[in-house]
Amino acid sequence: MSTLFDHYDLRGLALRNRIVMAPMTRSRAVSTVPDALTATYYAQRAGAGLVVTEGAQVSEQARGYLFTPGLHSKAQVEGWKEVTAAVHAGGGTLFAQLWHVGRVAHCSVQPGERAPVSSVAKVAAGVQAFGYREDGTPGQMPASTPRALAAGELAGITADFVAAARNAIDAGFDGIEIHGANGYLFEQFINGGLNVRDDRYGGAEVANRLRFVLETVDAVAAAIGGHRVGVRLSPFNRVFDMPAFDGEADTALALARELATRDLAYVHLSNREAILAGGGEGFLKAFREAYAGGTLILAGNYTHESAASDLAAGLADLVAFGRPFISNPDLVERLRNGWPLAEADNASFYGGSAEGYTDYPAYRMEAEPA
Ligand SMILES: Cc1cc2nc3c(=O)[nH]c(=O)nc-3n(C[C@H](O)[C@H](O)[C@H](O)COP(=O)(O)O)c2cc1C
């Protein structure tokens, strides 16, 4: 029976335990370049078996929020080098999450203040994104109405992912995670309720809605090796105005079967609770079977007990914790020793500087001040 603290061989990468730090946007890269503070933050959390970074945009068009880091410029790559060196110095393993937000953006953060892009020209109703107000100050702005991407533009976005993945390897990352979850661009293509395109990238045909993400996975895998590529997905996700649709489980299982043939590093499901609500444990088991032989990571409101129980039940190979890692840099040691967990302060999740970012102490420091 596997426990949280067992080693794990992730396609040749020796993970120290089965606890993953989930990707979390922290919006502290003022100029889109990670800096020494970013390096400190991730190094403090290097005890995770695998650290996945916050989403890093693959291009300027891919950006949805102010102060998120990129992986498409020389300066950004140099900034990330500090981060990977610091995590590796702590014995950690680190993947960069690569994202394109699609329609979850306000035009003030887009190049030339143009409309963001998506599968279809339908606004994400009720969704806010971090952009500029009319007076030029930063603030939460309603997502802008996107324009539908022409089929001929998709290869360019795939190429941006390939370039960013190569940049990630140059910056010293152990691999990359393609963000296909949480209502961002790839999910805007996968979701059958939203993507009603009538070309080979959308509509009723499942294979058409999966084509864009699979073409990108294949291109990135060809560039850096499939064993260095993870994919994050969120079946039954309702966040960012993602509608329910007929055949939702079949779509996700078809994607799992496709990914299973590609010999990747892993598939990461970001929303265990939404899955249980939408598809039940039966769906999770079916997904596991469909992705047979591959490493599966599950995330979503885990506690020590529920994580250990899902591993023991064989529902996942690795479990990811998000918010607990914000406030417990030494989360693995706290879980291992049964030490109490500190609560995260929601108000400092996004933006700001060291406060609520690098100033959460490790448990031992609290108990035995130097
Ligand atoms: C502050 C914050 C930022 C997040 N940013 C991202 C992100 O950049 N990419 C992503 O895939 N998920 C993101 N998530 C979702 C987490 O990775 C995770 O799936 C979610 O928080 C559930 O795990 P938890 O209950 O352990 O926090 C974010 C979550 C939080 C709380």
The ligand as an SDF file (V2000), in Angstrom:
LIG
                    3D

 31 33  0  0  0  0  0  0  0  0999 V2000
   -4.3110   31.3140   -4.9740 C   0  0  0  0  0  0  0  0  0  0  0  0
   -4.5700   30.2070   -5.9530 C   0  0  0  0  0  0  0  0  0  0  0  0
   -4.0600   30.2850   -7.2360 C   0  0  0  0  0  0  0  0  0  0  0  0
   -4.2590   29.2340   -8.1500 C   0  0  0  0  0  0  0  0  0  0  0  0
   -3.6630   29.2990   -9.3760 N   0  0  0  0  0  0  0  0  0  0  0  0
   -3.7040   28.2350  -10.2100 C   0  0  0  0  0  0  0  0  0  0  0  0
   -2.9360   28.2080  -11.4030 C   0  0  0  0  0  0  0  0  0  0  0  0
   -2.1770   29.1400  -11.7300 O   0  0  0  0  0  0  0  0  0  0  0  0
   -3.0490   27.1020  -12.1890 N   0  0  0  0  0  0  0  0  0  0  0  0
   -3.8620   26.0390  -11.8570 C   0  0  0  0  0  0  0  0  0  0  0  0
   -3.9230   25.0660  -12.6030 O   0  0  0  0  0  0  0  0  0  0  0  0
   -4.5810   26.0340  -10.7120 N   0  0  0  0  0  0  0  0  0  0  0  0
   -4.5000   27.0810   -9.8770 C   0  0  0  0  0  0  0  0  0  0  0  0
   -5.1700   27.0360   -8.6750 N   0  0  0  0  0  0  0  0  0  0  0  0
   -5.8930   25.8050   -8.2750 C   0  0  0  0  0  0  0  0  0  0  0  0
   -4.9730   24.8980   -7.4200 C   0  0  0  0  0  0  0  0  0  0  0  0
   -3.9070   24.3880   -8.1840 O   0  0  0  0  0  0  0  0  0  0  0  0
   -5.7200   23.7030   -6.8030 C   0  0  0  0  0  0  0  0  0  0  0  0
   -6.1940   22.8600   -7.8220 O   0  0  0  0  0  0  0  0  0  0  0  0
   -6.8880   24.1490   -5.9400 C   0  0  0  0  0  0  0  0  0  0  0  0
   -6.5140   25.2020   -5.0720 O   0  0  0  0  0  0  0  0  0  0  0  0
   -7.4330   22.9890   -5.1050 C   0  0  0  0  0  0  0  0  0  0  0  0
   -6.4570   22.5400   -4.1950 O   0  0  0  0  0  0  0  0  0  0  0  0
   -6.5260   22.9570   -2.6220 P   0  0  0  0  0  0  0  0  0  0  0  0
   -7.9390   22.7050   -2.1760 O   0  0  0  0  0  0  0  0  0  0  0  0
   -5.5270   22.0330   -1.9550 O   0  0  0  0  0  0  0  0  0  0  0  0
   -6.1570   24.3910   -2.5160 O   0  0  0  0  0  0  0  0  0  0  0  0
   -5.0160   28.0980   -7.7660 C   0  0  0  0  0  0  0  0  0  0  0  0
   -5.5560   28.0450   -6.4780 C   0  0  0  0  0  0  0  0  0  0  0  0
   -5.3330   29.0700   -5.5700 C   0  0  0  0  0  0  0  0  0  0  0  0
   -5.8860   28.9380   -4.1690 C   0  0  0  0  0  0  0  0  0  0  0  0
  1  2  1  0
  2  3  1  0
  2 30  2  0
  3  4  2  0
  4  5  1  0
  4 28  1  0
  5  6  2  0
  6  7  1  0
  6 13  1  0
  7  8  2  0
  7  9  1  0
  9 10  1  0
 10 11  2  0
 10 12  1  0
 12 13  2  0
 13 14  1  0
 14 15  1  0
 14 28  1  0
 15 16  1  0
 16 17  1  0
 16 18  1  0
 18 19  1  0
 18 20  1  0
 20 21  1  0
 20 22  1  0
 22 23  1  0
 23 24  1  0
 24 25  2  0
 24 26  1  0
 24 27  1  0
 28 29  2  0
 29 30  1  0
 30 31  1  0
M  END
$$$$
